[in-house]
Amino acid sequence: MVKRGNPKANILWIGRRSADSPAFVSSLEGKGYPVNVVSTGKEACEKLDDLKPDIVIIDAASMRTVGTRICSSIRSQQDDLPIILINSPRKTPTNEVAADVRLVLPFTIRKLENRIIPLSPGDGGKVIEVGPICLDVDRQVVKCRGQEEHITPRMVELLKILLENPGKLHERKPLYSAVWRTKYTEDTRSLDVHINWLRKAIEKDPSNPQFIITVRGKGYKVEV
């Protein structure tokens, strides 16, 4: 079953724009994220109720602070609001901070988005449910038996193909070709590695899988 869900997370970005700062805000906007930018923690707290962000990103590096007080101020108003804290390698918190994710520059926009996706609210744009397995394609999250795991884009693509055809045998080479988008299928060991990672994410006993089944000498299929 495929569901249509919510758009991308609404982000409140706290930080100062400067020539020295990575252009994360414009990159996120280019990827379809609504981003509101404020320059201080005080301004963020004043606008929380009006802006109703799904995620707060504190660019402490651009403000030459460690961000501890801003995190605490946000938490005091909305305890369950996800916070990502960005620090400079020269200025990092020495004590525990009230952030869900901490990142230290330098890093890529892809790494930042990979941290945003699991914190995004509800289900993403496409959700596939087969038996107890629920794959949120946009958030790159799989849920099974009350357990939620963030998985890589390639794992998402692999599991998506398997779930969209439950019970169907997927032969190794065509499956590898589809997920890795290549015509070279002489070495498919990476497929086995990713299958093992998926089993660790959804199986109660990965060494004795119930859902992702190996058909010896042929390939894989999902049974629910």
Backbone bond lengths (Angstrom), bond angles and torsions (degrees), N, CA, C in turn:
res aa  C-N    CA-C-N  psi(-1)  N-CA   C-N-CA  omega(-1)  CA-C   N-CA-C  phi
1 M - - - 1.463 - - 1.521 108.45 -
2 V 1.315 117.71 131.82 1.457 123.19 179.89 1.515 109.70 -112.51
3 K 1.339 116.02 130.36 1.467 120.68 179.80 1.509 109.52 -114.89
4 R 1.331 115.45 154.82 1.453 121.30 172.17 1.513 107.92 -105.52
5 G 1.329 117.18 131.63 1.444 120.27 -173.22 1.517 113.64 -121.81
6 N 1.345 115.83 -143.30 1.444 122.80 -172.22 1.526 112.10 -85.30
7 P 1.356 117.28 160.33 1.460 120.60 174.64 1.526 110.03 -73.26
8 K 1.330 116.18 -176.50 1.461 120.06 -178.51 1.531 111.15 -66.60
9 A 1.329 114.30 157.43 1.459 121.10 -173.73 1.524 112.42 -59.88
10 N 1.319 115.21 141.18 1.464 122.95 174.03 1.529 107.71 -83.38
11 I 1.326 116.73 120.93 1.469 121.46 -171.89 1.522 111.68 -110.75
12 L 1.330 115.24 134.19 1.463 121.42 169.09 1.519 107.26 -103.89
13 W 1.333 116.46 116.56 1.464 122.42 -177.26 1.532 108.59 -103.19
14 I 1.322 115.86 123.44 1.459 120.84 178.48 1.520 107.81 -108.51
15 G 1.332 116.00 115.09 1.465 118.93 -178.67 1.506 110.84 169.26
16 R 1.303 115.08 171.56 1.462 121.34 -179.19 1.519 110.09 -108.02
17 R 1.311 115.78 134.90 1.462 120.47 176.86 1.526 108.63 -77.30
18 S 1.319 115.94 133.38 1.463 119.91 176.20 1.517 108.98 -154.65
19 A 1.338 114.41 163.29 1.470 119.11 -179.01 1.523 111.15 -66.23
20 D 1.344 116.64 -22.83 1.461 120.21 -177.77 1.526 112.96 -84.78
21 S 1.343 117.16 -13.74 1.464 120.37 -176.30 1.525 110.45 -89.79
22 P 1.328 117.47 142.22 1.472 119.91 174.93 1.523 110.52 -60.29
23 A 1.333 116.26 148.53 1.473 120.55 -176.15 1.523 110.48 -83.99
24 F 1.338 116.48 56.62 1.456 120.21 -176.94 1.528 112.24 -67.95
25 V 1.317 117.01 -37.90 1.463 120.09 -176.13 1.524 110.81 -62.47
26 S 1.331 116.43 -50.63 1.469 119.39 -179.65 1.529 111.08 -64.75
27 S 1.333 116.99 -34.10 1.468 119.93 177.95 1.520 111.11 -66.13
28 L 1.334 117.19 -41.93 1.464 120.73 177.90 1.528 110.86 -64.88
29 E 1.319 116.07 -41.58 1.471 119.80 177.78 1.528 110.44 -62.51
30 G 1.332 116.26 -38.01 1.458 120.50 177.90 1.514 112.62 -65.17
31 K 1.330 116.77 -25.23 1.458 121.92 177.94 1.522 112.54 -89.28
32 G 1.346 116.76 2.95 1.458 120.29 175.11 1.514 115.74 98.29
33 Y 1.333 117.87 7.07 1.460 119.93 179.07 1.527 110.51 -84.69
34 P 1.337 118.72 130.69 1.467 120.25 170.58 1.532 108.44 -73.10
35 V 1.328 117.23 124.53 1.464 120.92 -177.03 1.523 109.70 -128.02
36 N 1.336 115.70 123.91 1.458 121.53 170.99 1.518 107.77 -105.15
37 V 1.338 116.71 133.87 1.465 121.18 -175.29 1.526 109.61 -114.33
38 V 1.333 116.03 130.08 1.462 122.52 171.35 1.518 107.36 -127.01
39 S 1.328 116.92 158.60 1.464 119.66 -172.21 1.516 114.49 -100.38
40 T 1.349 118.08 -11.02 1.459 120.12 -179.12 1.527 111.21 -138.61
41 G 1.309 115.48 158.67 1.454 120.41 175.77 1.511 111.91 -64.67
42 K 1.317 116.69 -36.54 1.468 121.27 178.85 1.521 110.59 -61.08
43 E 1.327 116.51 -45.94 1.472 120.63 179.51 1.530 110.24 -63.90
44 A 1.326 116.83 -37.68 1.472 120.54 178.72 1.517 110.48 -62.11
45 C 1.314 116.97 -46.49 1.474 120.93 -179.45 1.529 111.55 -62.50
46 E 1.320 115.77 -36.51 1.473 120.05 179.82 1.524 111.96 -68.57
47 K 1.338 116.76 -27.01 1.458 120.49 -174.71 1.526 114.51 -104.72
48 L 1.335 117.31 0.17 1.463 120.17 -176.65 1.523 112.42 -55.50
49 D 1.322 116.96 -48.52 1.466 120.79 -176.17 1.520 112.02 -65.29
50 D 1.341 116.88 -35.83 1.468 120.17 -178.91 1.528 112.21 -77.33
51 L 1.315 117.24 -41.61 1.465 120.87 -175.41 1.524 113.03 -80.74
52 K 1.344 116.35 -27.90 1.475 121.65 179.11 1.538 111.98 48.24
53 P 1.319 118.05 58.50 1.476 119.84 179.86 1.521 111.99 -70.19
54 D 1.321 115.30 153.59 1.466 121.07 172.44 1.524 110.75 -86.48
55 I 1.347 115.40 -30.84 1.464 121.85 -178.44 1.522 108.47 -143.74
56 V 1.327 116.48 140.17 1.465 121.82 173.26 1.529 108.19 -107.73
57 I 1.337 115.88 130.49 1.459 120.85 174.31 1.524 108.03 -114.67
58 I 1.319 116.38 120.19 1.457 121.86 -179.15 1.523 108.87 -102.54
59 D 1.321 115.92 108.91 1.468 121.16 178.71 1.521 107.82 -88.12
60 A 1.331 115.57 73.96 1.459 120.77 -177.43 1.527 111.37 -63.00
61 A 1.328 116.90 -30.10 1.460 120.71 -179.10 1.524 111.53 -60.21
62 S 1.335 116.73 -37.61 1.474 119.98 -178.68 1.523 112.00 -74.31
63 M 1.343 116.84 -18.13 1.462 121.05 -179.10 1.527 111.75 -102.86
64 R 1.325 116.02 2.57 1.460 122.62 178.54 1.526 111.51 56.01
65 T 1.322 114.31 44.33 1.448 122.07 176.44 1.519 108.13 -136.83
66 V 1.329 117.80 171.81 1.463 119.38 177.87 1.526 111.36 -91.99
67 G 1.330 117.37 -15.70 1.461 120.64 174.85 1.516 115.93 86.75
68 T 1.326 118.04 2.84 1.465 120.92 -176.37 1.516 112.08 -61.61
69 R 1.321 117.06 -47.25 1.471 120.70 -178.27 1.519 111.95 -65.94
70 I 1.330 116.30 -37.52 1.471 119.00 179.93 1.525 109.60 -65.66
71 C 1.322 116.76 -43.25 1.470 120.37 177.07 1.523 110.62 -56.88
72 S 1.320 116.68 -46.49 1.466 121.22 -178.44 1.523 111.34 -64.01
73 S 1.332 116.67 -39.13 1.469 120.47 179.77 1.525 111.41 -65.34
74 I 1.341 116.18 -42.57 1.469 120.43 177.88 1.525 109.68 -63.58
75 R 1.328 117.10 -45.79 1.462 122.10 -179.35 1.532 111.82 -61.11
76 S 1.333 116.53 -36.39 1.464 119.53 -178.56 1.522 112.22 -66.58
77 Q 1.344 116.25 -24.49 1.468 120.27 178.30 1.516 112.51 -91.72
78 Q 1.343 116.14 -43.99 1.465 121.09 -178.84 1.526 108.66 -137.19
79 D 1.304 115.27 94.95 1.457 121.18 -171.81 1.526 113.72 -64.86
80 D 1.353 116.33 -27.59 1.466 119.37 -175.52 1.528 113.41 -99.19
81 L 1.329 117.59 8.56 1.466 120.67 -178.73 1.530 109.86 -79.94
82 P 1.350 118.61 121.56 1.467 120.51 -179.32 1.528 112.08 -62.79
83 I 1.333 115.98 137.73 1.463 122.27 -179.20 1.525 109.79 -126.69
84 I 1.339 115.12 131.19 1.467 121.46 171.03 1.524 107.05 -112.36
85 L 1.319 116.29 126.67 1.465 121.77 -178.21 1.523 109.60 -110.25
86 I 1.341 115.65 127.13 1.464 121.96 178.43 1.525 109.11 -108.27
87 N 1.325 115.92 124.06 1.463 120.71 -179.63 1.516 111.89 -119.20
88 S 1.328 114.88 156.44 1.456 121.81 169.76 1.523 108.20 -81.97
89 P 1.324 118.28 146.79 1.479 119.45 178.18 1.533 112.32 -62.29
90 R 1.342 116.10 -20.35 1.468 120.12 -179.91 1.525 112.82 -88.45
91 K 1.352 116.48 -10.06 1.454 119.27 -175.79 1.532 108.29 -144.75
92 T 1.337 116.01 92.46 1.464 121.26 -178.76 1.528 109.27 -123.76
93 P 1.336 117.06 152.65 1.465 120.29 -179.51 1.532 111.36 -63.11
94 T 1.330 115.34 141.33 1.459 120.00 176.77 1.524 111.25 -93.99
95 N 1.329 116.20 -18.47 1.458 121.03 178.99 1.525 109.86 -114.50
96 E 1.314 116.45 171.93 1.461 121.76 178.23 1.523 109.91 -64.02
97 V 1.334 116.34 139.09 1.459 120.77 179.53 1.525 110.04 -119.53
98 A 1.330 115.47 154.56 1.467 121.04 -175.88 1.524 111.07 -86.77
99 A 1.329 116.12 54.77 1.468 120.98 178.22 1.521 109.18 -118.76
100 D 1.328 115.65 146.04 1.468 120.58 178.00 1.518 111.30 -75.82
101 V 1.340 115.34 -34.95 1.470 121.21 -178.63 1.518 108.72 -137.02
102 R 1.331 116.36 136.67 1.465 121.38 173.42 1.516 109.30 -118.59
103 L 1.312 116.79 130.93 1.460 122.58 177.56 1.520 108.72 -124.45
104 V 1.318 116.24 141.08 1.463 121.63 178.27 1.523 108.76 -116.16
105 L 1.311 116.83 126.39 1.467 121.96 178.91 1.529 110.17 -62.13
106 P 1.345 117.56 148.62 1.465 127.55 0.05 1.527 112.32 -88.70
107 F 1.330 115.96 152.59 1.452 122.11 172.31 1.524 107.79 -156.22
108 T 1.319 116.70 168.18 1.455 121.60 -174.45 1.525 111.76 -94.16
109 I 1.321 116.10 163.23 1.460 121.22 175.65 1.526 110.34 -62.53
110 R 1.332 116.50 -31.62 1.465 119.48 177.98 1.524 110.93 -63.78
111 K 1.336 116.28 -41.74 1.466 119.42 178.73 1.519 110.32 -64.89
112 L 1.327 117.09 -40.43 1.461 120.38 178.36 1.521 110.45 -62.51
113 E 1.329 117.37 -45.89 1.462 119.74 -179.47 1.529 110.69 -64.52
114 N 1.321 117.04 -35.24 1.468 119.74 177.93 1.515 112.24 -64.51
115 R 1.337 117.37 -23.74 1.466 120.97 175.29 1.529 111.15 -86.01
116 I 1.323 116.58 -28.56 1.468 120.78 179.83 1.527 111.21 -71.63
117 I 1.326 116.30 -42.77 1.467 121.29 -171.97 1.530 113.28 -55.00
118 P 1.348 119.89 -49.10 1.466 118.51 -178.54 1.525 113.63 -66.55
119 L 1.343 117.36 -21.35 1.458 121.11 -179.34 1.522 112.58 -88.98
120 S 1.331 117.05 -8.64 1.461 121.24 -178.16 1.526 110.55 -65.53
121 P 1.319 117.41 147.28 1.468 120.35 -173.68 1.522 113.43 -77.35
122 G 1.312 115.41 151.02 1.458 121.20 172.10 1.507 112.53 57.71
123 D 1.336 115.98 -154.16 1.450 122.34 179.26 1.510 110.20 -94.25
124 G 1.296 117.33 150.29 1.451 122.05 178.81 1.517 111.07 -77.80
125 G 1.330 116.05 -161.62 1.454 120.25 -174.82 1.518 114.04 -70.30
126 K 1.330 117.66 -23.14 1.456 119.63 -178.50 1.514 110.26 -140.94
127 V 1.316 116.11 123.64 1.452 122.04 179.95 1.514 108.90 -126.18
128 I 1.317 116.24 131.34 1.462 121.68 179.07 1.518 107.99 -114.98
129 E 1.325 116.78 123.28 1.461 121.78 179.10 1.526 109.30 -118.66
130 V 1.316 115.52 124.17 1.457 121.79 175.32 1.526 106.73 -134.93
131 G 1.308 117.18 112.48 1.458 120.64 -175.81 1.511 110.13 57.96
132 P 1.340 118.35 -131.61 1.460 120.36 -179.88 1.524 114.01 -83.69
133 I 1.339 116.68 -0.57 1.466 120.49 -176.78 1.528 109.74 -94.22
134 C 1.333 116.11 128.37 1.462 121.70 178.22 1.521 108.41 -127.33
135 L 1.322 116.85 115.97 1.462 122.49 -179.43 1.520 109.59 -107.93
136 D 1.326 116.48 116.70 1.465 122.48 174.09 1.521 106.50 -94.16
137 V 1.320 115.84 103.13 1.467 121.34 -171.84 1.525 111.46 -64.61
138 D 1.332 117.40 -45.79 1.461 120.12 -176.22 1.524 112.73 -69.38
139 R 1.320 116.96 -38.36 1.468 120.47 -179.78 1.517 112.44 -82.65
140 Q 1.336 116.49 -10.76 1.468 122.18 -178.31 1.530 110.37 58.13
141 V 1.332 114.12 47.30 1.462 121.29 -178.23 1.525 108.83 -128.40
142 V 1.332 116.32 136.60 1.458 120.61 173.74 1.526 108.12 -118.76
143 K 1.331 115.28 135.96 1.457 121.28 178.03 1.529 108.81 -118.70
144 C 1.318 114.91 138.98 1.458 119.87 177.61 1.519 109.00 -157.36
145 R 1.335 115.64 124.25 1.468 121.69 177.77 1.518 112.36 53.68
146 G 1.314 116.32 44.96 1.452 121.15 176.52 1.512 115.56 79.99
147 Q 1.327 117.36 -1.06 1.465 121.40 179.79 1.519 109.54 -105.19
148 E 1.333 116.90 135.62 1.459 122.32 -179.54 1.520 109.25 -119.89
149 E 1.340 116.30 130.78 1.459 121.40 -178.83 1.526 110.11 -131.73
150 H 1.325 115.96 137.25 1.461 121.32 171.95 1.517 107.58 -86.40
151 I 1.342 117.39 127.51 1.462 121.32 -176.53 1.521 110.17 -121.83
152 T 1.324 116.43 165.69 1.460 121.25 -176.59 1.534 110.82 -76.15
153 P 1.346 117.13 160.26 1.464 119.89 178.64 1.527 113.48 -55.37
154 R 1.342 117.39 -38.65 1.469 119.81 -179.58 1.527 111.14 -69.41
155 M 1.328 117.23 -36.82 1.458 120.60 175.01 1.524 110.78 -64.25
156 V 1.326 115.93 -37.82 1.471 120.46 177.27 1.523 109.89 -60.45
157 E 1.327 116.44 -48.35 1.466 120.72 -177.61 1.525 111.12 -62.84
158 L 1.315 116.32 -40.88 1.463 121.36 -179.92 1.525 110.82 -65.30
159 L 1.328 116.58 -48.23 1.463 120.03 -179.15 1.528 110.86 -66.93
160 K 1.321 116.75 -35.79 1.466 121.33 178.40 1.534 110.69 -58.67
161 I 1.318 116.95 -46.93 1.461 120.66 179.81 1.525 110.92 -62.04
162 L 1.333 116.15 -43.03 1.461 119.97 -179.50 1.532 111.57 -65.64
163 L 1.338 116.83 -41.72 1.464 120.69 -176.55 1.528 112.76 -73.17
164 E 1.317 116.25 -30.22 1.468 118.51 -179.29 1.523 111.97 -73.11
165 N 1.332 115.98 -11.40 1.469 120.16 179.18 1.533 109.38 -135.83
166 P 1.347 118.09 62.05 1.466 119.47 -177.30 1.532 111.40 -61.07
167 G 1.319 115.24 137.59 1.459 120.64 -179.93 1.507 114.05 86.30
168 K 1.330 117.36 -13.67 1.461 120.42 -178.39 1.523 110.30 -85.73
169 L 1.323 116.45 135.70 1.455 121.34 175.24 1.527 109.48 -77.41
170 H 1.317 116.26 126.17 1.457 121.55 175.54 1.517 108.09 -107.46
171 E 1.300 116.56 111.56 1.454 120.26 -179.78 1.524 110.61 -66.56
172 R 1.313 115.64 148.40 1.458 121.77 -169.57 1.534 113.68 -56.76
173 K 1.324 116.75 -53.24 1.461 119.19 -173.93 1.529 113.38 -64.92
174 P 1.343 119.58 -48.07 1.466 118.98 176.74 1.531 112.86 -61.52
175 L 1.349 116.72 -36.19 1.464 120.38 179.60 1.529 110.12 -67.20
176 Y 1.320 115.95 -44.98 1.467 120.22 177.69 1.526 110.64 -60.64
177 S 1.317 116.37 -44.26 1.460 121.10 -179.00 1.526 111.44 -61.29
178 A 1.339 116.73 -40.03 1.469 121.01 -178.17 1.521 111.72 -69.03
179 V 1.334 117.27 -42.53 1.466 120.96 -175.46 1.521 111.48 -78.20
180 W 1.331 117.30 -41.67 1.458 121.06 -177.67 1.535 112.12 -89.30
181 R 1.319 116.39 -5.25 1.474 122.59 177.90 1.532 111.30 52.82
182 T 1.330 114.46 55.56 1.460 120.65 -179.85 1.521 109.46 -144.03
183 K 1.325 114.55 154.85 1.459 119.60 175.52 1.527 111.24 -93.51
184 Y 1.328 116.14 -11.00 1.466 120.25 179.30 1.528 109.02 -84.03
185 T 1.319 116.76 111.90 1.464 120.60 -175.50 1.530 112.44 -127.38
186 E 1.329 116.38 25.22 1.468 119.15 -179.19 1.530 112.27 -77.49
187 D 1.313 116.66 -24.33 1.464 120.83 179.22 1.527 108.50 -125.41
188 T 1.320 116.53 103.93 1.466 121.26 -175.99 1.530 112.15 -111.61
189 R 1.343 116.52 25.60 1.458 119.14 -178.57 1.527 112.49 -64.61
190 S 1.333 116.69 -30.15 1.473 119.57 178.00 1.527 111.02 -61.86
191 L 1.320 116.88 -31.09 1.462 120.90 177.26 1.529 109.99 -62.33
192 D 1.320 116.77 -45.17 1.462 120.44 179.67 1.528 111.56 -61.88
193 V 1.333 115.51 -40.04 1.469 120.27 179.25 1.532 110.58 -61.96
194 H 1.330 116.60 -44.83 1.468 120.39 -178.94 1.527 111.64 -69.44
195 I 1.313 117.36 -34.57 1.468 120.42 174.66 1.534 109.86 -61.80
196 N 1.323 116.76 -42.04 1.462 120.64 178.38 1.528 111.35 -63.51
197 W 1.325 116.59 -40.00 1.469 119.79 178.06 1.528 110.83 -64.56
198 L 1.335 116.89 -40.92 1.464 120.04 178.23 1.522 110.89 -64.18
199 R 1.300 117.08 -39.69 1.467 120.08 178.46 1.529 111.01 -62.46
200 K 1.312 116.91 -38.68 1.461 120.20 177.90 1.528 110.94 -65.06
201 A 1.336 116.56 -28.39 1.468 120.76 -178.75 1.521 112.70 -79.85
202 I 1.343 118.31 -30.46 1.471 118.76 -171.90 1.525 114.81 -122.86
203 E 1.328 117.63 -20.72 1.462 119.44 -174.89 1.534 111.49 -88.34
204 K 1.319 116.22 142.63 1.464 121.03 174.53 1.517 110.02 -66.45
205 D 1.327 116.42 -41.32 1.464 122.67 176.83 1.532 107.57 -130.02
206 P 1.350 117.52 94.48 1.469 120.38 -176.35 1.521 114.18 -56.30
207 S 1.330 117.32 -27.58 1.463 119.84 -179.70 1.525 112.06 -78.12
208 N 1.330 116.41 -13.50 1.467 121.52 177.23 1.532 108.37 -133.64
209 P 1.338 116.59 69.07 1.474 120.99 -170.08 1.526 113.75 -66.82
210 Q 1.333 114.34 142.77 1.463 121.45 175.94 1.518 112.40 -102.67
211 F 1.337 116.97 -25.80 1.460 120.64 -173.24 1.534 113.24 -104.01
212 I 1.313 117.40 -53.23 1.468 120.63 -179.80 1.526 107.82 -94.89
213 I 1.325 114.63 106.39 1.456 121.32 -170.59 1.523 110.75 -103.27
214 T 1.334 115.93 135.81 1.465 121.46 173.41 1.519 109.77 -88.54
215 V 1.328 116.05 126.83 1.462 121.17 171.72 1.521 105.74 -100.97
216 R 1.316 115.35 103.87 1.457 121.34 -169.54 1.534 112.55 -52.99
217 G 1.323 114.22 129.69 1.454 121.08 177.51 1.523 114.07 78.26
218 K 1.342 116.76 -1.25 1.480 118.71 -177.11 1.529 112.27 -125.25
219 G 1.331 117.59 -60.92 1.444 118.24 -176.55 1.515 113.02 172.64
220 Y 1.354 116.29 -141.46 1.455 121.60 -174.53 1.521 111.54 -134.24
221 K 1.332 115.73 156.82 1.452 120.91 172.12 1.520 109.02 -152.71
222 V 1.330 115.51 161.49 1.466 121.78 176.39 1.535 108.77 -103.22
223 E 1.312 115.30 129.90 1.466 121.83 175.26 1.519 108.57 -120.55
224 V 1.318 118.38 130.35 1.479 121.01 178.23 1.523 109.36 -131.92
